[in-house]
């Protein structure tokens, strides 16, 4: 694990996603799903740990909004909800957390249909799967799973679409992947311009705070985990609307720097409070009614950053590139 290996992984993200999009429609990861389910599942239970759990939380929330019972649980949880053929179980690993996931899936084998998403079809957790979905990530030299997280989230959105939760506007999933690939390519191409500026704004002995709306809180968690594991930076996570009730208090007594993933109706309140407390923040994307969040020290934009699906899959690249930048500087 080095800063150079992370930088190489991130540079390859657009082409890797383009390659995944080109597999469709010849490759259908969920072609066997109808045969696995006698009828529409009464509920869906997602099991994972770490970043994979955050991706599952997004998928579960979208299914609930579509009227489908769904929950995302940590695979390390000791809770054992009832199993049965009416419950679809979806286990996800990005390469780590397999001990916990295997122990959790053991409860469902032979009792509920089990779908497993994993980077490697030869992984040990695959033996619990009635349907195995490979993430098609290839090797990630850094070991931080940035490709795996994005591909897992994309394939979970596709699974939700098959179960009744809309994705990609028109439902054109390969088209969505290509739009995300283009957005990532733009961020990477412009990185020499915006990464040093953003890194300077966010530099603080108190660490960096990643703030996102509830429906995209997974982005903040993914960014925080990469910052913690790569350059070993202190990184905190907060939900935008909740921020004024929780993180506003440490902002009053620390050198508070935040990376705000814009799009919440509470963006302006967050900005006003933080500026009053003499903190600073960088905005990623735009608000529902403005191109820029007032008070932001800098703004990072990319094509499609107003599309909910594009930004969900694209915006983790921003903290990932910051992690590579800080990590490289630490190594030097």
C-alpha positions in Angstrom: 0.0 0.0 0.0 1.6 3.3 -1.2 0.4 6.7 -2.3 1.6 5.9 -5.8 -0.5 2.7 -5.9 -3.6 4.6 -4.8 -3.0 7.3 -7.4 -2.7 4.5 -10.1 -5.9 2.9 -8.9 -7.8 6.2 -9.1 -6.3 7.0 -12.6 -7.8 3.8 -13.9 -11.3 4.3 -12.6 -12.9 5.8 -15.7 -11.6 3.2 -18.1 -12.5 0.4 -15.7 -16.1 1.6 -15.4 -16.3 2.0 -19.2 -15.2 -1.6 -19.6 -17.9 -2.7 -17.1 -20.5 -0.8 -19.1 -19.5 -2.5 -22.3 -20.2 -5.9 -20.8 -23.9 -5.1 -21.0 -26.2 -6.4 -22.4 -24.3 -9.6 -23.1 -23.5 -9.9 -19.4 -26.5 -9.8 -17.0 -25.4 -10.4 -13.4 -29.0 -11.0 -12.3 -30.2 -13.2 -15.1 -30.8 -16.1 -12.7 -32.7 -13.9 -10.2 -36.2 -14.8 -11.4 -35.4 -18.5 -11.1 -34.1 -17.9 -7.6 -37.3 -16.2 -6.4 -40.6 -17.9 -6.6 -42.3 -14.4 -6.4 -41.3 -10.9 -5.5 -39.5 -11.0 -2.1 -41.5 -9.8 0.9 -38.3 -8.3 2.2 -34.6 -7.8 1.3 -31.8 -8.0 3.9 -28.4 -6.6 3.0 -25.4 -7.8 5.0 -21.9 -6.2 4.9 -19.3 -4.4 6.9 -17.3 -1.2 6.4 -17.8 0.7 3.1 -19.8 -2.2 1.7 -22.3 -1.7 4.5 -22.7 2.0 3.5 -23.3 1.0 -0.1 -26.0 -1.5 1.1 -27.6 1.3 3.2 -28.1 3.3 0.0 -29.7 0.3 -1.8 -32.0 -0.5 1.1 -33.2 3.1 1.4 -34.0 3.2 -2.3 -36.0 0.0 -2.1 -37.9 1.3 0.9 -38.8 4.5 -1.1 -40.2 2.2 -3.8 -42.4 0.5 -1.2 -40.2 -2.7 -0.8 -39.3 -3.8 2.7 -35.5 -3.6 3.0 -32.8 -3.2 5.6 -29.1 -3.0 5.7 -27.4 -4.6 8.7 -23.8 -5.0 9.8 -22.7 -8.6 9.1 -21.0 -8.5 12.5 -24.4 -8.0 14.2 -25.7 -10.8 16.5 -29.3 -10.1 15.5 -31.0 -13.0 13.7 -34.2 -11.8 12.0 -36.5 -14.7 10.8 -35.3 -16.4 7.6 -37.5 -18.0 4.9 -38.0 -18.2 1.1 -39.7 -14.8 1.1 -36.6 -13.0 2.4 -33.9 -12.2 -0.2 -30.5 -12.0 1.5 -27.7 -10.0 -0.2 -24.2 -10.3 1.2 -21.5 -7.8 0.0 -17.8 -7.9 0.4 -15.2 -5.6 -1.1 -12.5 -8.1 -0.2 -12.4 -7.6 3.5 -14.9 -8.5 6.3 -15.4 -12.0 5.0 -15.2 -13.7 8.4 -18.1 -11.7 9.7 -20.1 -12.1 6.4 -19.6 -15.9 6.3 -20.8 -16.2 9.9 -23.8 -14.1 9.2 -24.7 -15.9 5.9 -24.4 -19.3 7.6 -27.8 -18.5 9.3 -29.5 -18.3 5.9 -28.1 -21.1 3.8 -30.9 -23.4 2.7 -33.5 -21.2 4.3 -33.4 -18.0 2.2 -32.2 -17.2 -1.3 -28.7 -15.7 -1.0 -27.0 -13.3 -3.5 -23.4 -12.5 -2.9 -21.4 -9.6 -4.5 -17.7 -10.1 -4.3 -14.5 -9.0 -6.2 -13.2 -12.6 -6.6 -15.5 -15.5 -7.7 -13.1 -17.8 -5.9 -13.5 -16.0 -2.5 -14.5 -18.1 0.4 -17.8 -16.3 0.9 -18.9 -17.4 -2.6 -19.7 -20.8 -1.3 -22.8 -19.4 0.5 -24.2 -17.9 -2.7 -27.2 -19.2 -4.7 -26.3 -16.4 -7.1 -22.7 -15.0 -7.2 -22.2 -11.5 -8.7 -18.6 -10.6 -9.4 -17.7 -7.0 -9.0 -15.4 -7.0 -12.1 -12.8 -4.7 -10.5 -9.6 -6.4 -11.4 -6.6 -6.0 -9.1 -6.4 -2.8 -6.9 -2.7 -2.3 -6.0 -3.5 0.0 -3.1 -5.8 -2.5 -1.3 -8.2 0.3 -0.5 -11.1 -1.0 -2.6 -12.0 2.3 -4.4 -13.0 0.4 -7.6 -14.8 -2.3 -5.5 -16.9 0.2 -3.6 -18.1 2.0 -6.7 -18.8 -1.2 -8.7 -20.6 -2.7 -5.7 -22.8 0.4 -5.3 -23.5 0.4 -9.0 -24.5 -3.3 -9.1 -26.6 -2.8 -6.0 -28.5 0.0 -7.7 -29.0 -2.4 -10.6 -30.3 -5.0 -8.3 -32.7 -2.5 -6.8 -33.9 -1.6 -10.3 -34.6 -5.3 -11.0 -36.6 -5.4 -7.8 -38.6 -2.2 -8.5 -36.5 0.8 -7.5 -35.7 3.2 -10.4 -32.1 3.9 -11.3 -30.4 5.9 -14.0 -33.4 8.1 -15.0 -34.5 6.2 -18.1 -33.3 2.9 -16.7 -30.4 2.9 -19.1 -27.8 1.4 -16.7 -24.9 1.2 -19.2 -25.6 4.8 -20.1 -25.4 5.8 -16.4 -22.0 4.1 -16.1 -20.7 5.9 -19.1 -21.8 9.3 -17.7 -20.1 8.5 -14.4 -16.9 7.5 -16.3 -17.0 10.8 -18.1 -17.5 12.7 -14.8 -14.6 10.8 -13.2 -12.3 11.5 -16.2 -13.1 15.2 -15.9 -12.3 15.3 -12.1 -9.0 13.5 -12.8 -8.0 15.7 -15.7 -8.6 18.8 -13.6 -7.1 17.4 -10.4 -3.8 19.3 -10.7 -5.8 22.5 -10.5 -8.3 21.8 -7.8 -6.7 19.2 -5.5 -3.9 21.4 -4.1 -6.3 24.3 -3.5 -8.9 22.1 -1.8 -6.2 20.3 0.3 -4.9 23.7 1.5 -8.4 24.8 2.5 -9.1 21.6 4.4 -5.7 21.4 6.2 -6.3 21.4 10.0 -4.9 19.8 13.1 -8.5 18.8 13.9 -8.8 16.7 10.8 -11.3 16.9 8.1 -15.1 16.6 8.4 -17.1 15.1 5.5 -20.7 16.3 5.5 -23.4 14.9 3.2 -27.2 14.6 2.9 -28.7 11.4 4.4 -29.3 9.8 1.0 -25.6 10.2 0.1 -24.1 9.7 3.5 -22.3 6.6 2.1 -20.1 9.0 0.1 -18.9 10.7 3.3 -18.2 7.3 4.9 -16.3 6.0 1.9 -14.2 9.2 1.8 -13.5 9.1 5.5 -12.4 5.4 5.4 -10.0 6.0 2.6 -8.5 9.0 4.4 -8.1 7.0 7.6 -6.6 4.0 5.9 -4.3 5.6 3.3 -2.7 8.8 4.6 -3.9 8.0 8.2 -5.8 11.2 8.5 -8.4 12.1 11.1 -11.7 12.1 9.3 -15.2 12.6 10.7 -18.7 12.1 9.2 -21.8 14.1 9.6 -25.3 14.4 8.0 -26.0 17.9 6.6 -29.3 18.5 8.4 -28.1 16.9 11.6 -24.9 18.9 11.6 -26.4 22.0 13.3 -27.5 19.8 16.2 -24.2 17.9 16.6 -21.1 19.0 14.8 -21.8 22.7 15.2 -20.6 22.4 18.8 -17.0 21.2 18.0 -16.9 23.7 15.2 -17.1 26.4 17.9 -13.9 25.3 19.6 -11.7 23.8 16.9 -10.2 24.7 13.5 -13.1 23.1 11.7 -12.6 22.3 8.0 -15.3 20.4 6.1 -15.9 18.8 2.7 -19.6 19.4 1.9 -21.3 17.1 -0.6 -23.9 19.6 -1.8 -27.5 18.9 -2.6 -29.3 19.0 0.8 -32.0 21.6 1.5 -29.9 22.3 4.7 -26.8 23.3 2.8 -27.4 27.1 3.4 -28.0 26.6 7.1 -24.8 24.6 7.4 -22.8 27.2 5.5 -24.2 30.2 7.5 -23.4 28.5 10.9 -20.0 27.4 9.9 -18.9 30.7 8.5 -20.2 32.4 11.7 -18.0 30.1 13.7 -15.0 31.0 11.5 -14.7 27.5 10.0 -14.1 26.8 6.3 -15.6 24.4 3.8 -15.3 23.2 0.3 -18.4 22.3 -1.6 -18.7 19.3 -4.0 -21.4 19.8 -6.6 -24.3 22.2 -6.5 -27.4 22.9 -4.4 -31.0 22.2 -5.6 -31.5 25.9 -6.5 -28.0 27.3 -6.9 -24.8 26.4 -8.8 -22.6 27.2 -5.8 -23.1 27.0 -2.0 -22.7 30.5 -0.6 -19.7 30.9 1.7 -17.7 28.0 0.2 -13.9 28.6 0.1 -13.9 26.5 -3.1 -16.3 24.5 -5.2 -15.6 21.3 -7.1 -17.9 20.7 -10.1 -18.0 17.9 -12.7 -20.4 16.9 -15.5 -23.7 15.5 -14.2 -23.2 16.7 -10.6 -27.0 17.5 -10.4 -28.0 13.9 -11.4 -28.6 11.9 -8.2 -27.2 8.7 -9.6 -24.2 10.2 -11.3 -23.1 12.1 -8.2 -23.7 9.1 -5.9 -21.2 7.0 -8.0 -18.8 9.9 -8.9 -18.3 12.1 -5.8 -16.3 9.6 -3.7 -13.4 10.2 -6.1 -13.0 13.7 -4.6 -11.9 12.6 -1.1 -10.0 9.6 -2.7 -7.9 12.0 -4.7 -7.3 14.2 -1.6 -6.2 11.0 0.2 -3.7 10.3 -2.5 -2.4 13.9 -2.4 -1.9 13.9 1.4 -0.5 10.5 1.4 2.1 11.4 -1.3 3.1 14.5 0.7 3.5 12.5 3.8 5.7 10.0 2.0 7.9 12.8 0.7 
